[in-house]
Amino acid sequence: MTVQNLIGEYERDGFVVVPALLSNEKISELIMSFRSVVSRLSGSNVMECSLDNVIQTYSTLRLTNPASAGAVYDSMTASLTVQSLFTSHEIVSKVSALMNVDESGLSHFFRCMRLDPPGENMNELGWHQDFQDSEHPSLSAIDGLTVWIPLTSVGPDEGSMEVCYGSHKDRIGAVKVENTGSQNRSKAIIIDPSEADKFQRLVVDLHPGDAVFMNMNVLHRTYPAPASASWRFTVLGRYFNVSSKDFLPGAQRYVPSKGL
């Protein structure tokens, strides 16, 4: 698909899927970084184990030492492997084209790695839209873009993300920032579920390394995984046009993990 076709789909639908954005080599690099962090914080050498065993070690760590499990998340978010991914030419050039903003006018203000188990709803989000900061949820995010990349297969049978076509034009319905009280739970602008009925919807079905480039205003939700599914392993990054009237300037700094 040409860049112009990608731009056309993005402007019409609010999102576009780019197949095979990441090479197998880059996926292996991300997983190797994850192995290193899990080995360090769990005390178990998982460098030569299968990915399933690495994830199982991390799963056990979540139960036995939640602070160390949280530090795995923090360490991956701060890792050069994840940061360099979201500042790579392969991604930034597409973000620039889709947003119609020169690379010098982009802010990359957020990135993270997520590892979500099937059958657990702690980090499962209903219909919502993204935002820059929970203290300013009413600002439009139409000048922002999220890149979402699975490192394992996702789809209706594995757990995925469901998106609403053309729902990116503005904020939808009443704005409410929800937090269930769990310190590990993401905040989000939650929308009345009936709003999603106004749009055609898609549960994205992706292979490892495929990517969704999605306007931050797009209405979307976590599509629940059946209990029999595998863990969902993803990375995501967010960008904003620094010339937008809705851009919130801010600083990023290193914050050590707590509870270790």
Residue, then its C-alpha position, 0 to 999 in steps of 0.5 A: m500500500t502506498v503512503q497516499n493510500l495509508i493517509g487516505e485510510y487514516e483520514r477516513d477511518g481514523f486508523v490504519v493497519v500496517p502489516a509486518l512493520l517490525s522485522n523478526e529481528k526487531i521482535s527478537e530484540l524486544i523479547m531478548s530485552f524482556r528476558s534480561v529484565v525478567s531474569r534480573l528481577s525474578g532471580s531466575n535465568v530465563m535467557e535460554c527458555s521458551l517465550d512461554n516459560v519467560i511469560q510464566t516466570y513473569s506471571t509467577l512474579r506478579l503473584t509473589n512479588p508485585a513490586s518486582a513485576g511492576a519494575v519489569y514494566d518500568s524497566m521495559t518502558a525505560s529500555l533503549t530497546v523500546q525507546s529506539l523502536f518508537t524513534s526509528h525511521e520506520i515508525v516516525s516517518k509514517v507518523s509524520a506522513l499520517m499526521n501531516v507534520d514534519e518530524s521536527g514538529l512531533s512530540h513522542f511523549f509516551r511509550c510502554m510495553r504491556l503483557d496482559p493475561p487472558g481472563e483478567n480484567m484489571n487492565e481491560l478498558g471499555w470503550h474509551q479515547d486516549f488523552q495526553d494527561s489525566e488532568h486535562p481530559s477535555l482537550s481534543a486529542i485529534d492531533g495525537l496518534t497512537v502506534w500499537i504493535p503486538l509481539t504475539s498474535v492478536g485477534p478475536d480468539e486471542g484477545s485484541m483491540e476493537v476500534c470504531y471506524g470514523s470515530h476520531k472527529d471529536r470527543i464523544g459523549a460525556v468525558k469521564v476519567e476512570n480509575t478502578g483504584s488499582q495502582n497498575r490500572s490505566k486511566a482512560i476517558i470512558i464513553d457510554p457503550s451506546e456511543a459505539d453502536k453508532f459506528q461500524r467496528l473492527v476487531v483487529d486481527l494481527h500477526p506479530g510485528d503488524a502495527v495499528f496507527m490510530n488517531m488518539n480520538v478513535l473510540h476503541r476498547t480492549y477486546p477480551a481474550p477467552a480464558s484459553a488464550s495466551w498472554r497478549f504481549t504488546v508495545l505502544g507509543r504516542y505522538f502529538n503535534v507540538s504546534s497544536k493548540d491542544f498540545l500540553p508541553g511537559a518534561q519526562r524524567y527517570v522515576p525509580s520503581k517503588g517497593l523494591 
